[in-house]
Amino acid sequence: MKNRILTIAAATALGAALAPAGIAAAGPGDVFGSGITQTVHCMSDGVSVSGSRNTLTVVAHCDLLMVSGDSNVITTSYPIKNIVVTGRDNIIKCDGYYGTKVSDRGFGNVVKC
């Protein structure tokens, strides 16, 4: 049992050491770093973007995309039920589908869904 605990601890430490420095996430679908280019897999709770100057592609069906950061470019490739934007100068593009509920309470955002 002791060896198993040490193995799990070592694997966790290795994963943390190999993670890119610019990526900071509180949960599987949370992005709050800056200057990140990445594909984000939507989890059941949705995706939250509070970082800035990120280029993201959101994949998988999603209930909520919340953007409170600034100057992000976000492309979604699967349907998202609700998009809430409170940040500034974000660009959000939904590829090939419509019917998403959008609430834009920020400034200078472009949402094409």
C-alpha positions as CSV (number, residue, x, y, z in Angstrom):
1,M,0.0,0.0,0.0
2,K,2.8,2.4,0.9
3,N,4.4,1.8,-2.6
4,R,1.1,2.5,-4.3
5,I,0.7,5.8,-2.5
6,L,4.3,6.8,-3.4
7,T,3.7,5.9,-7.0
8,I,0.5,8.0,-7.2
9,A,2.3,11.0,-5.5
10,A,5.2,10.7,-7.9
11,A,2.9,10.6,-10.9
12,T,1.0,13.6,-9.7
13,A,4.2,15.6,-9.1
14,L,5.5,14.6,-12.6
15,G,2.2,15.8,-14.2
16,A,2.5,19.1,-12.4
17,A,6.1,19.5,-13.5
18,L,5.3,18.8,-17.1
19,A,2.3,21.2,-17.4
20,P,3.0,24.2,-19.6
21,A,3.8,27.3,-17.5
22,G,1.2,29.5,-19.2
23,I,-1.8,27.3,-18.4
24,A,-3.5,27.9,-15.1
25,A,-6.8,26.1,-14.5
26,A,-9.0,25.7,-11.5
27,G,-11.0,22.9,-13.1
28,P,-11.1,20.8,-16.3
29,G,-12.9,23.5,-18.3
30,D,-11.4,26.6,-16.6
31,V,-8.8,28.8,-18.3
32,F,-7.4,31.8,-16.5
33,G,-3.9,32.2,-18.0
34,S,-2.8,34.6,-20.6
35,G,-1.5,34.0,-24.1
36,I,-2.6,30.4,-24.3
37,T,-3.4,28.6,-27.5
38,Q,-5.3,25.4,-26.7
39,T,-8.2,23.1,-27.3
40,V,-10.6,23.0,-24.3
41,H,-12.9,20.0,-23.8
42,C,-16.2,21.1,-22.3
43,M,-17.1,19.2,-19.2
44,S,-20.6,18.9,-17.7
45,D,-20.3,22.3,-15.8
46,G,-19.2,24.2,-18.9
47,V,-16.1,26.3,-19.7
48,S,-15.0,29.5,-17.9
49,V,-12.5,31.8,-19.5
50,S,-11.2,34.6,-17.3
51,G,-7.7,35.0,-18.8
52,S,-6.7,37.4,-21.6
53,R,-5.3,37.2,-25.1
54,N,-6.0,33.5,-25.4
55,T,-6.9,31.6,-28.6
56,L,-9.2,28.7,-27.7
57,T,-11.2,26.0,-29.4
58,V,-14.0,24.6,-27.3
59,V,-15.0,21.0,-28.3
60,A,-17.8,18.8,-27.1
61,H,-21.4,19.7,-26.4
62,C,-21.6,22.3,-23.6
63,D,-24.3,23.9,-21.4
64,L,-22.4,27.1,-20.7
65,L,-19.4,29.1,-21.9
66,M,-18.6,32.0,-19.6
67,V,-16.1,34.6,-20.7
68,S,-15.0,37.3,-18.3
69,G,-11.5,37.8,-19.6
70,D,-10.4,40.3,-22.3
71,S,-9.2,40.0,-25.9
72,N,-9.8,36.3,-26.3
73,V,-10.6,34.5,-29.6
74,I,-12.8,31.5,-28.9
75,T,-14.2,29.1,-31.6
76,T,-16.7,26.5,-30.6
77,S,-17.1,23.4,-32.8
78,Y,-20.1,21.8,-31.1
79,P,-23.4,23.3,-29.8
80,I,-23.3,25.4,-26.7
81,K,-26.6,26.2,-25.0
82,N,-25.7,29.5,-23.3
83,I,-22.8,32.0,-23.7
84,V,-22.3,34.7,-21.1
85,V,-19.8,37.4,-21.9
86,T,-18.8,40.1,-19.4
87,G,-15.3,40.8,-20.6
88,R,-14.0,43.2,-23.2
89,D,-13.0,42.9,-26.9
90,N,-13.6,39.1,-27.1
91,I,-14.4,37.3,-30.4
92,I,-16.5,34.2,-30.1
93,K,-17.4,32.2,-33.2
94,C,-19.8,29.2,-33.3
95,D,-18.9,27.0,-36.3
96,G,-21.9,25.7,-38.2
97,Y,-24.8,25.9,-35.8
98,Y,-27.2,28.5,-34.4
99,G,-29.7,28.7,-31.5
100,T,-27.3,29.6,-28.7
101,K,-28.6,32.0,-26.1
102,V,-26.1,34.8,-25.8
103,S,-25.9,37.4,-23.0
104,D,-23.2,40.0,-23.8
105,R,-22.8,42.4,-20.8
106,G,-19.2,43.4,-21.7
107,F,-17.8,46.0,-24.1
108,G,-16.5,45.6,-27.7
109,N,-17.3,41.9,-27.9
110,V,-18.2,40.1,-31.2
111,V,-20.3,37.0,-30.8
112,K,-21.3,35.2,-34.0
113,C,-23.6,32.3,-33.0
